Amino acid sequence: AQSVTQLDSQVPVFEEAPVELRCNYSSSVSVYLFWYVQYPNQGLQLLLKYLSGSTLVKSINGFEAEFNKSQTSFHLRKPSVHISDTAEYFCAVRRDRGGSNYKLTFGKGTLLTVNP
Amino acid sequence: GAVVSQHPSRVICKSGTSVKIECRSLDFQATTMFWYRQFPKQSLMLMATSNEGSKATYEQGVEKDKFLINHASLTLSTLTVTSAHPEDSSFYICSARDQGAPYFGPGTRLTVL
C-alpha cells in the first residue's frame, strides 16, 4: 500500500514570492507521482506527473516538481506566484505497474493562498 | 490533455429519491473509471472502481446497493445514488486514465434536502 503526506495544510504567500509545497510518500514498490490543482467547486486538474525519465518535471504555467527517490519526496515549486495560483493542491501516488485498478492515493491537500 | 466530463454539474433532490451522475471520457476510451467522494475541505475518497463490461469494485465501507455503478461502454460510467439522504450530500468526482495519467471530471455537487 502507498501513503502520501502533505506536510502543510495551508501555505500563505505574497504575490511574486517563491513557494514550495511539500509532498512525501511511502511505498514498497516503484510509483508514479502526480500533482493536481483544484479551484473552488471544481474538479481536479492534472498539473504535473512523473512517470519515468527526468526527475524534474515542469508545467506550462511555471510550476515544477522534482522526484527524489532517496528522500521519497515530490515537492512542488514555483519561483514567483500569482494571485490566480490560489487553490488547493493535491499530491498523489500510484504504483507504476501491476494491479489492474491503478488506484491513486491522495495526500490531504495544501491550500495555497496568494495575497496581494 | 485528456478530457473527462460529468453531468450534471450540480443537482438538488429530495430525500428518498435517486440521482444518476454520468461520467464520460470525451477523447479517449477508458476501460476503467474511478468514482470519488470529497467532503468540504478534505481530500478525495475513492468509492469504487468501475470496469467496462463487468461489476464495479467497491472500497471498504462503501455500500454497493446504495451507490450503483454501471460502465456500459468505453466512454461512459454512471453512478446512481439510490434513496438519497442528506448525509449523501457531497461532491462526487470521476476519473479515467489516459496514457498512464488519471484525469478527473469537473465534479458533481449533490445536495439532498
Chai-1 contact restraints between the chains, C-beta under 6 A:
chainA,res_idxA,chainB,res_idxB,connection_type,confidence,min_distance_angstrom,max_distance_angstrom,comment,restraint_id
A,Q42,B,P106,contact,1.0,0.0,6.0,A-B,restraint_1
A,G43,B,I93,contact,1.0,0.0,6.0,A-B,restraint_2
A,G43,B,F104,contact,1.0,0.0,6.0,A-B,restraint_3
A,G43,B,G105,contact,1.0,0.0,6.0,A-B,restraint_4
A,G43,B,P106,contact,1.0,0.0,6.0,A-B,restraint_5
A,G43,B,G107,contact,1.0,0.0,6.0,A-B,restraint_6
A,L44,B,F104,contact,1.0,0.0,6.0,A-B,restraint_7
A,L46,B,A101,contact,1.0,0.0,6.0,A-B,restraint_8
A,K49,B,A101,contact,1.0,0.0,6.0,A-B,restraint_9
A,L51,B,G100,contact,1.0,0.0,6.0,A-B,restraint_10
A,N101,B,T49,contact,1.0,0.0,6.0,A-B,restraint_11
A,Y102,B,R97,contact,1.0,0.0,6.0,A-B,restraint_12
A,L104,B,P102,contact,1.0,0.0,6.0,A-B,restraint_13
A,F106,B,S43,contact,1.0,0.0,6.0,A-B,restraint_14
A,F106,B,L44,contact,1.0,0.0,6.0,A-B,restraint_15
A,K108,B,S43,contact,1.0,0.0,6.0,A-B,restraint_16
A,G109,B,S43,contact,1.0,0.0,6.0,A-B,restraint_17
